[in-house]
Amino acid sequence: MTSATSSVVTLTVNGEKHTLPVDHRTTLLDALREHLDLTGTKKGCDQGQCGACTVLVDGRRAVACLQLAVAAEGREITTIEGVAEGDRLHPVQQAFLDQDGFQCGYCTPGQICSAIAVLDEHAAGWPSAATADVRPQQPPAPLTAEEIRERMSGNLCRCSAYVSIVRAVAQAAEAADATDGRTGADKGAAA
């Protein structure tokens, strides 16, 4: 199925290549859910406002409802289904379980993908709007609750599990610091 309004694309999702025909208007979210049956990524607002569809694209978080599938060709896409290492949960997933960082669970896949990226961004020294000193020569700001809240602010939780989500991100950050400091995208690259 190729025409002036469709293409055949190859998407690399969770380490596997998938070739599929898509209409040029198909979002990455719809390609994941409807074409690849990866339903862990949720459709919330479909306007990029809630973060329920957050996935990792080349290790950075992206709201899949605003990205076209054709634009994701040649990029590494990681969904919630791809963050665990076999039967072993990703440290962020484990922290969400340990800290009860969810209630209904609808937003949880997006929250977890976003948290993985937050930890990588912080480890790389990227400041947030809550970072007091953003001069390049400064070490990364401590990952305080205020920093976590600011960095996770693009992900909404209708059940208001925010206190537990902040604790979960903090636990995952401590676990990363206690091991080798690597989190989401770094671990995938090292494997």
C-alpha positions as a LaTeX table, in Angstrom:
\begin{tabular}{lrrr}
\hline
Residue & $x$ (\AA) & $y$ (\AA) & $z$ (\AA) \\
\hline
Met1 & 0.00 & 0.00 & 0.00 \\
Thr2 & 1.95 & 2.98 & $-1.23$ \\
Ser3 & 0.47 & 6.02 & $-2.85$ \\
Ala4 & 0.79 & 9.76 & $-2.61$ \\
Thr5 & $-0.66$ & 9.56 & 0.91 \\
Ser6 & 1.01 & 6.44 & 2.29 \\
Ser7 & 4.43 & 4.87 & 2.68 \\
Val8 & 6.05 & 1.68 & 3.82 \\
Val9 & 8.19 & 2.44 & 6.86 \\
Thr10 & 10.57 & 0.39 & 8.94 \\
Leu11 & 10.35 & 1.18 & 12.63 \\
Thr12 & 12.84 & $-0.16$ & 15.17 \\
Val13 & 10.78 & $-0.73$ & 18.29 \\
Asn14 & 12.22 & $-2.34$ & 21.41 \\
Gly15 & 15.17 & $-3.57$ & 19.38 \\
Glu16 & 13.09 & $-5.23$ & 16.64 \\
Lys17 & 12.57 & $-3.95$ & 13.11 \\
His18 & 9.00 & $-3.78$ & 11.86 \\
Thr19 & 8.11 & $-2.91$ & 8.26 \\
Leu20 & 4.56 & $-1.69$ & 7.80 \\
Pro21 & 2.47 & 0.40 & 5.46 \\
Val22 & 1.14 & 3.58 & 7.03 \\
Asp23 & $-0.83$ & 6.58 & 5.95 \\
His24 & 1.41 & 9.65 & 6.17 \\
Arg25 & $-0.93$ & 11.05 & 8.85 \\
Thr26 & $-0.54$ & 8.02 & 11.15 \\
Thr27 & 0.94 & 9.02 & 14.47 \\
Leu28 & 3.65 & 6.98 & 16.13 \\
Leu29 & 1.12 & 6.23 & 18.88 \\
Asp30 & $-1.38$ & 4.75 & 16.44 \\
Ala31 & 1.35 & 2.79 & 14.63 \\
Leu32 & 2.47 & 1.27 & 17.94 \\
Arg33 & $-1.02$ & 0.47 & 19.19 \\
Glu34 & $-2.94$ & $-0.39$ & 16.01 \\
His35 & $-0.26$ & $-1.77$ & 13.69 \\
Leu36 & 2.18 & $-3.38$ & 16.14 \\
Asp37 & $-0.28$ & $-4.27$ & 18.94 \\
Leu38 & 1.95 & $-2.61$ & 21.57 \\
Thr39 & $-0.88$ & $-1.35$ & 23.74 \\
Gly40 & 1.18 & $-0.47$ & 26.80 \\
Thr41 & 1.58 & 3.03 & 25.40 \\
Lys42 & $-1.72$ & 4.71 & 26.21 \\
Lys43 & $-3.83$ & 7.18 & 24.27 \\
Gly44 & $-4.98$ & 9.87 & 26.68 \\
Cys45 & $-5.67$ & 13.33 & 25.34 \\
Asp46 & $-4.31$ & 12.76 & 21.80 \\
Gln47 & $-3.07$ & 16.38 & 21.94 \\
Gly48 & 0.33 & 16.08 & 23.66 \\
Gln49 & $-0.94$ & 17.43 & 26.96 \\
Cys50 & $-1.16$ & 14.43 & 29.31 \\
Gly51 & 1.99 & 12.38 & 28.69 \\
Ala52 & 0.18 & 9.02 & 28.75 \\
Cys53 & 1.72 & 8.17 & 25.37 \\
Thr54 & 5.31 & 8.98 & 26.36 \\
Val55 & 7.88 & 6.67 & 24.77 \\
Leu56 & 11.64 & 6.94 & 24.32 \\
Val57 & 12.88 & 7.91 & 20.87 \\
Asp58 & 16.66 & 7.63 & 20.60 \\
Gly59 & 16.71 & 7.60 & 24.41 \\
Arg60 & 14.78 & 10.85 & 24.78 \\
Arg61 & 11.17 & 11.11 & 25.81 \\
Ala62 & 8.59 & 11.93 & 23.19 \\
Val63 & 4.82 & 12.11 & 23.21 \\
Ala64 & 3.92 & 9.57 & 20.55 \\
Cys65 & 0.57 & 11.18 & 19.76 \\
Leu66 & 2.29 & 14.22 & 18.24 \\
Gln67 & 4.99 & 12.42 & 16.26 \\
Leu68 & 4.25 & 10.94 & 12.87 \\
Ala69 & 5.25 & 7.33 & 12.31 \\
Val70 & 7.06 & 8.25 & 9.08 \\
Ala71 & 9.25 & 10.67 & 11.07 \\
Ala72 & 10.30 & 7.88 & 13.43 \\
Glu73 & 11.87 & 5.76 & 10.70 \\
Gly74 & 15.54 & 5.11 & 11.41 \\
Arg75 & 15.21 & 5.97 & 15.09 \\
Glu76 & 15.30 & 3.67 & 18.12 \\
Ile77 & 11.88 & 3.58 & 19.79 \\
Thr78 & 11.45 & 2.10 & 23.25 \\
Thr79 & 8.00 & 1.52 & 24.68 \\
Ile80 & 7.06 & 0.31 & 28.14 \\
Glu81 & 7.15 & $-3.24$ & 26.77 \\
Gly82 & 10.86 & $-2.81$ & 26.02 \\
Val83 & 12.28 & $-1.28$ & 29.21 \\
Ala84 & 12.62 & $-4.47$ & 31.28 \\
Glu85 & 15.62 & $-6.72$ & 30.79 \\
Gly86 & 14.01 & $-10.10$ & 30.20 \\
Asp87 & 12.16 & $-11.06$ & 33.36 \\
Arg88 & 14.00 & $-8.44$ & 35.42 \\
Leu89 & 12.13 & $-5.17$ & 35.78 \\
His90 & 13.86 & $-1.90$ & 34.95 \\
Pro91 & 14.88 & $-0.12$ & 38.19 \\
Val92 & 12.25 & 2.56 & 37.51 \\
Gln93 & 9.54 & $-0.09$ & 37.11 \\
Gln94 & 10.66 & $-1.71$ & 40.36 \\
Ala95 & 10.63 & 1.65 & 42.14 \\
Phe96 & 7.07 & 2.34 & 40.94 \\
Leu97 & 6.03 & $-1.02$ & 42.40 \\
Asp98 & 7.95 & $-0.49$ & 45.65 \\
Gln99 & 6.61 & 3.02 & 46.19 \\
Asp100 & 3.07 & 2.32 & 44.91 \\
Gly101 & 3.61 & 4.98 & 42.25 \\
Phe102 & 0.32 & 4.28 & 40.53 \\
Gln103 & $-3.35$ & 3.85 & 41.23 \\
Cys104 & $-5.45$ & 3.00 & 38.19 \\
Gly105 & $-2.26$ & 2.46 & 36.17 \\
Tyr106 & $-3.42$ & 4.14 & 32.97 \\
Cys107 & $-0.71$ & 6.82 & 33.02 \\
Thr108 & 1.96 & 4.54 & 34.49 \\
Pro109 & 3.64 & 3.41 & 31.23 \\
Gly110 & 4.14 & 7.04 & 30.18 \\
Gln111 & 5.23 & 8.01 & 33.68 \\
Ile112 & 7.85 & 5.23 & 33.72 \\
Cys113 & 9.22 & 6.08 & 30.26 \\
Ser114 & 9.37 & 9.75 & 31.24 \\
Ala115 & 11.09 & 8.92 & 34.54 \\
Ile116 & 13.76 & 6.88 & 32.72 \\
Ala117 & 14.49 & 9.89 & 30.52 \\
Val118 & 14.42 & 12.26 & 33.52 \\
Leu119 & 17.14 & 10.24 & 35.24 \\
Asp120 & 19.25 & 10.22 & 32.08 \\
Glu121 & 18.75 & 13.98 & 31.56 \\
His122 & 19.70 & 14.70 & 35.16 \\
Ala123 & 22.76 & 12.44 & 34.99 \\
Ala124 & 23.85 & 14.31 & 31.84 \\
Gly125 & 23.64 & 17.60 & 33.77 \\
Trp126 & 20.65 & 19.06 & 31.97 \\
Pro127 & 19.01 & 21.75 & 34.11 \\
Ser128 & 15.28 & 22.12 & 34.64 \\
Ala129 & 13.14 & 25.17 & 35.34 \\
Ala130 & 13.59 & 24.35 & 39.06 \\
Thr131 & 17.40 & 24.27 & 38.86 \\
Ala132 & 18.76 & 27.22 & 40.85 \\
Asp133 & 22.21 & 27.47 & 39.25 \\
Val134 & 22.29 & 26.67 & 35.55 \\
Arg135 & 25.86 & 27.75 & 34.84 \\
Pro136 & 27.62 & 25.07 & 32.76 \\
Gln137 & 30.53 & 24.66 & 35.17 \\
Gln138 & 28.21 & 23.71 & 38.04 \\
Pro139 & 27.66 & 20.04 & 38.93 \\
Pro140 & 24.17 & 18.67 & 38.36 \\
Ala141 & 21.65 & 19.99 & 40.87 \\
Pro142 & 20.58 & 17.46 & 43.48 \\
Leu143 & 17.56 & 15.50 & 42.32 \\
Thr144 & 15.24 & 16.91 & 44.98 \\
Ala145 & 11.49 & 16.39 & 45.11 \\
Glu146 & 11.08 & 19.85 & 43.57 \\
Glu147 & 13.41 & 18.92 & 40.68 \\
Ile148 & 11.57 & 15.63 & 40.14 \\
Arg149 & 8.17 & 17.35 & 40.13 \\
Glu150 & 9.34 & 19.92 & 37.60 \\
Arg151 & 10.99 & 17.36 & 35.35 \\
Met152 & 7.93 & 15.04 & 35.45 \\
Ser153 & 5.41 & 17.87 & 35.02 \\
Gly154 & 4.51 & 16.84 & 31.46 \\
Asn155 & 2.96 & 13.61 & 32.74 \\
Leu156 & $-0.45$ & 13.91 & 34.35 \\
Cys157 & $-2.04$ & 11.42 & 36.74 \\
Arg158 & $-5.80$ & 11.71 & 37.13 \\
Cys159 & $-5.65$ & 9.61 & 40.30 \\
Ser160 & $-3.13$ & 12.03 & 41.85 \\
Ala161 & $-0.46$ & 9.47 & 42.75 \\
Tyr162 & 2.13 & 12.26 & 42.49 \\
Val163 & 3.62 & 11.85 & 45.97 \\
Ser164 & 4.32 & 8.18 & 45.30 \\
Ile165 & 5.58 & 8.92 & 41.78 \\
Val166 & 8.11 & 11.42 & 43.16 \\
Arg167 & 9.25 & 8.84 & 45.74 \\
Ala168 & 9.57 & 6.21 & 42.99 \\
Val169 & 11.73 & 8.45 & 40.80 \\
Ala170 & 13.89 & 9.33 & 43.81 \\
Gln171 & 14.31 & 5.61 & 44.65 \\
Ala172 & 15.30 & 4.82 & 41.06 \\
Ala173 & 17.80 & 7.71 & 41.12 \\
Glu174 & 19.32 & 6.37 & 44.33 \\
Ala175 & 19.53 & 2.88 & 42.81 \\
Ala176 & 21.29 & 4.28 & 39.73 \\
Asp177 & 23.73 & 6.20 & 41.94 \\
Ala178 & 24.38 & 3.08 & 44.02 \\
Thr179 & 25.24 & 0.99 & 40.96 \\
Asp180 & 27.04 & 2.55 & 38.04 \\
Gly181 & 24.94 & 5.67 & 37.55 \\
Arg182 & 23.40 & 4.48 & 34.31 \\
Thr183 & 19.67 & 4.33 & 33.77 \\
Gly184 & 17.41 & 3.79 & 30.76 \\
Ala185 & 19.02 & 4.62 & 27.43 \\
Asp186 & 22.53 & 4.04 & 28.77 \\
Lys187 & 21.78 & 0.47 & 29.86 \\
Gly188 & 20.29 & $-0.38$ & 26.47 \\
Ala189 & 23.38 & 0.98 & 24.74 \\
Ala190 & 25.69 & $-1.05$ & 26.99 \\
Ala191 & 23.84 & $-4.34$ & 26.51 \\
\hline
\end{tabular}
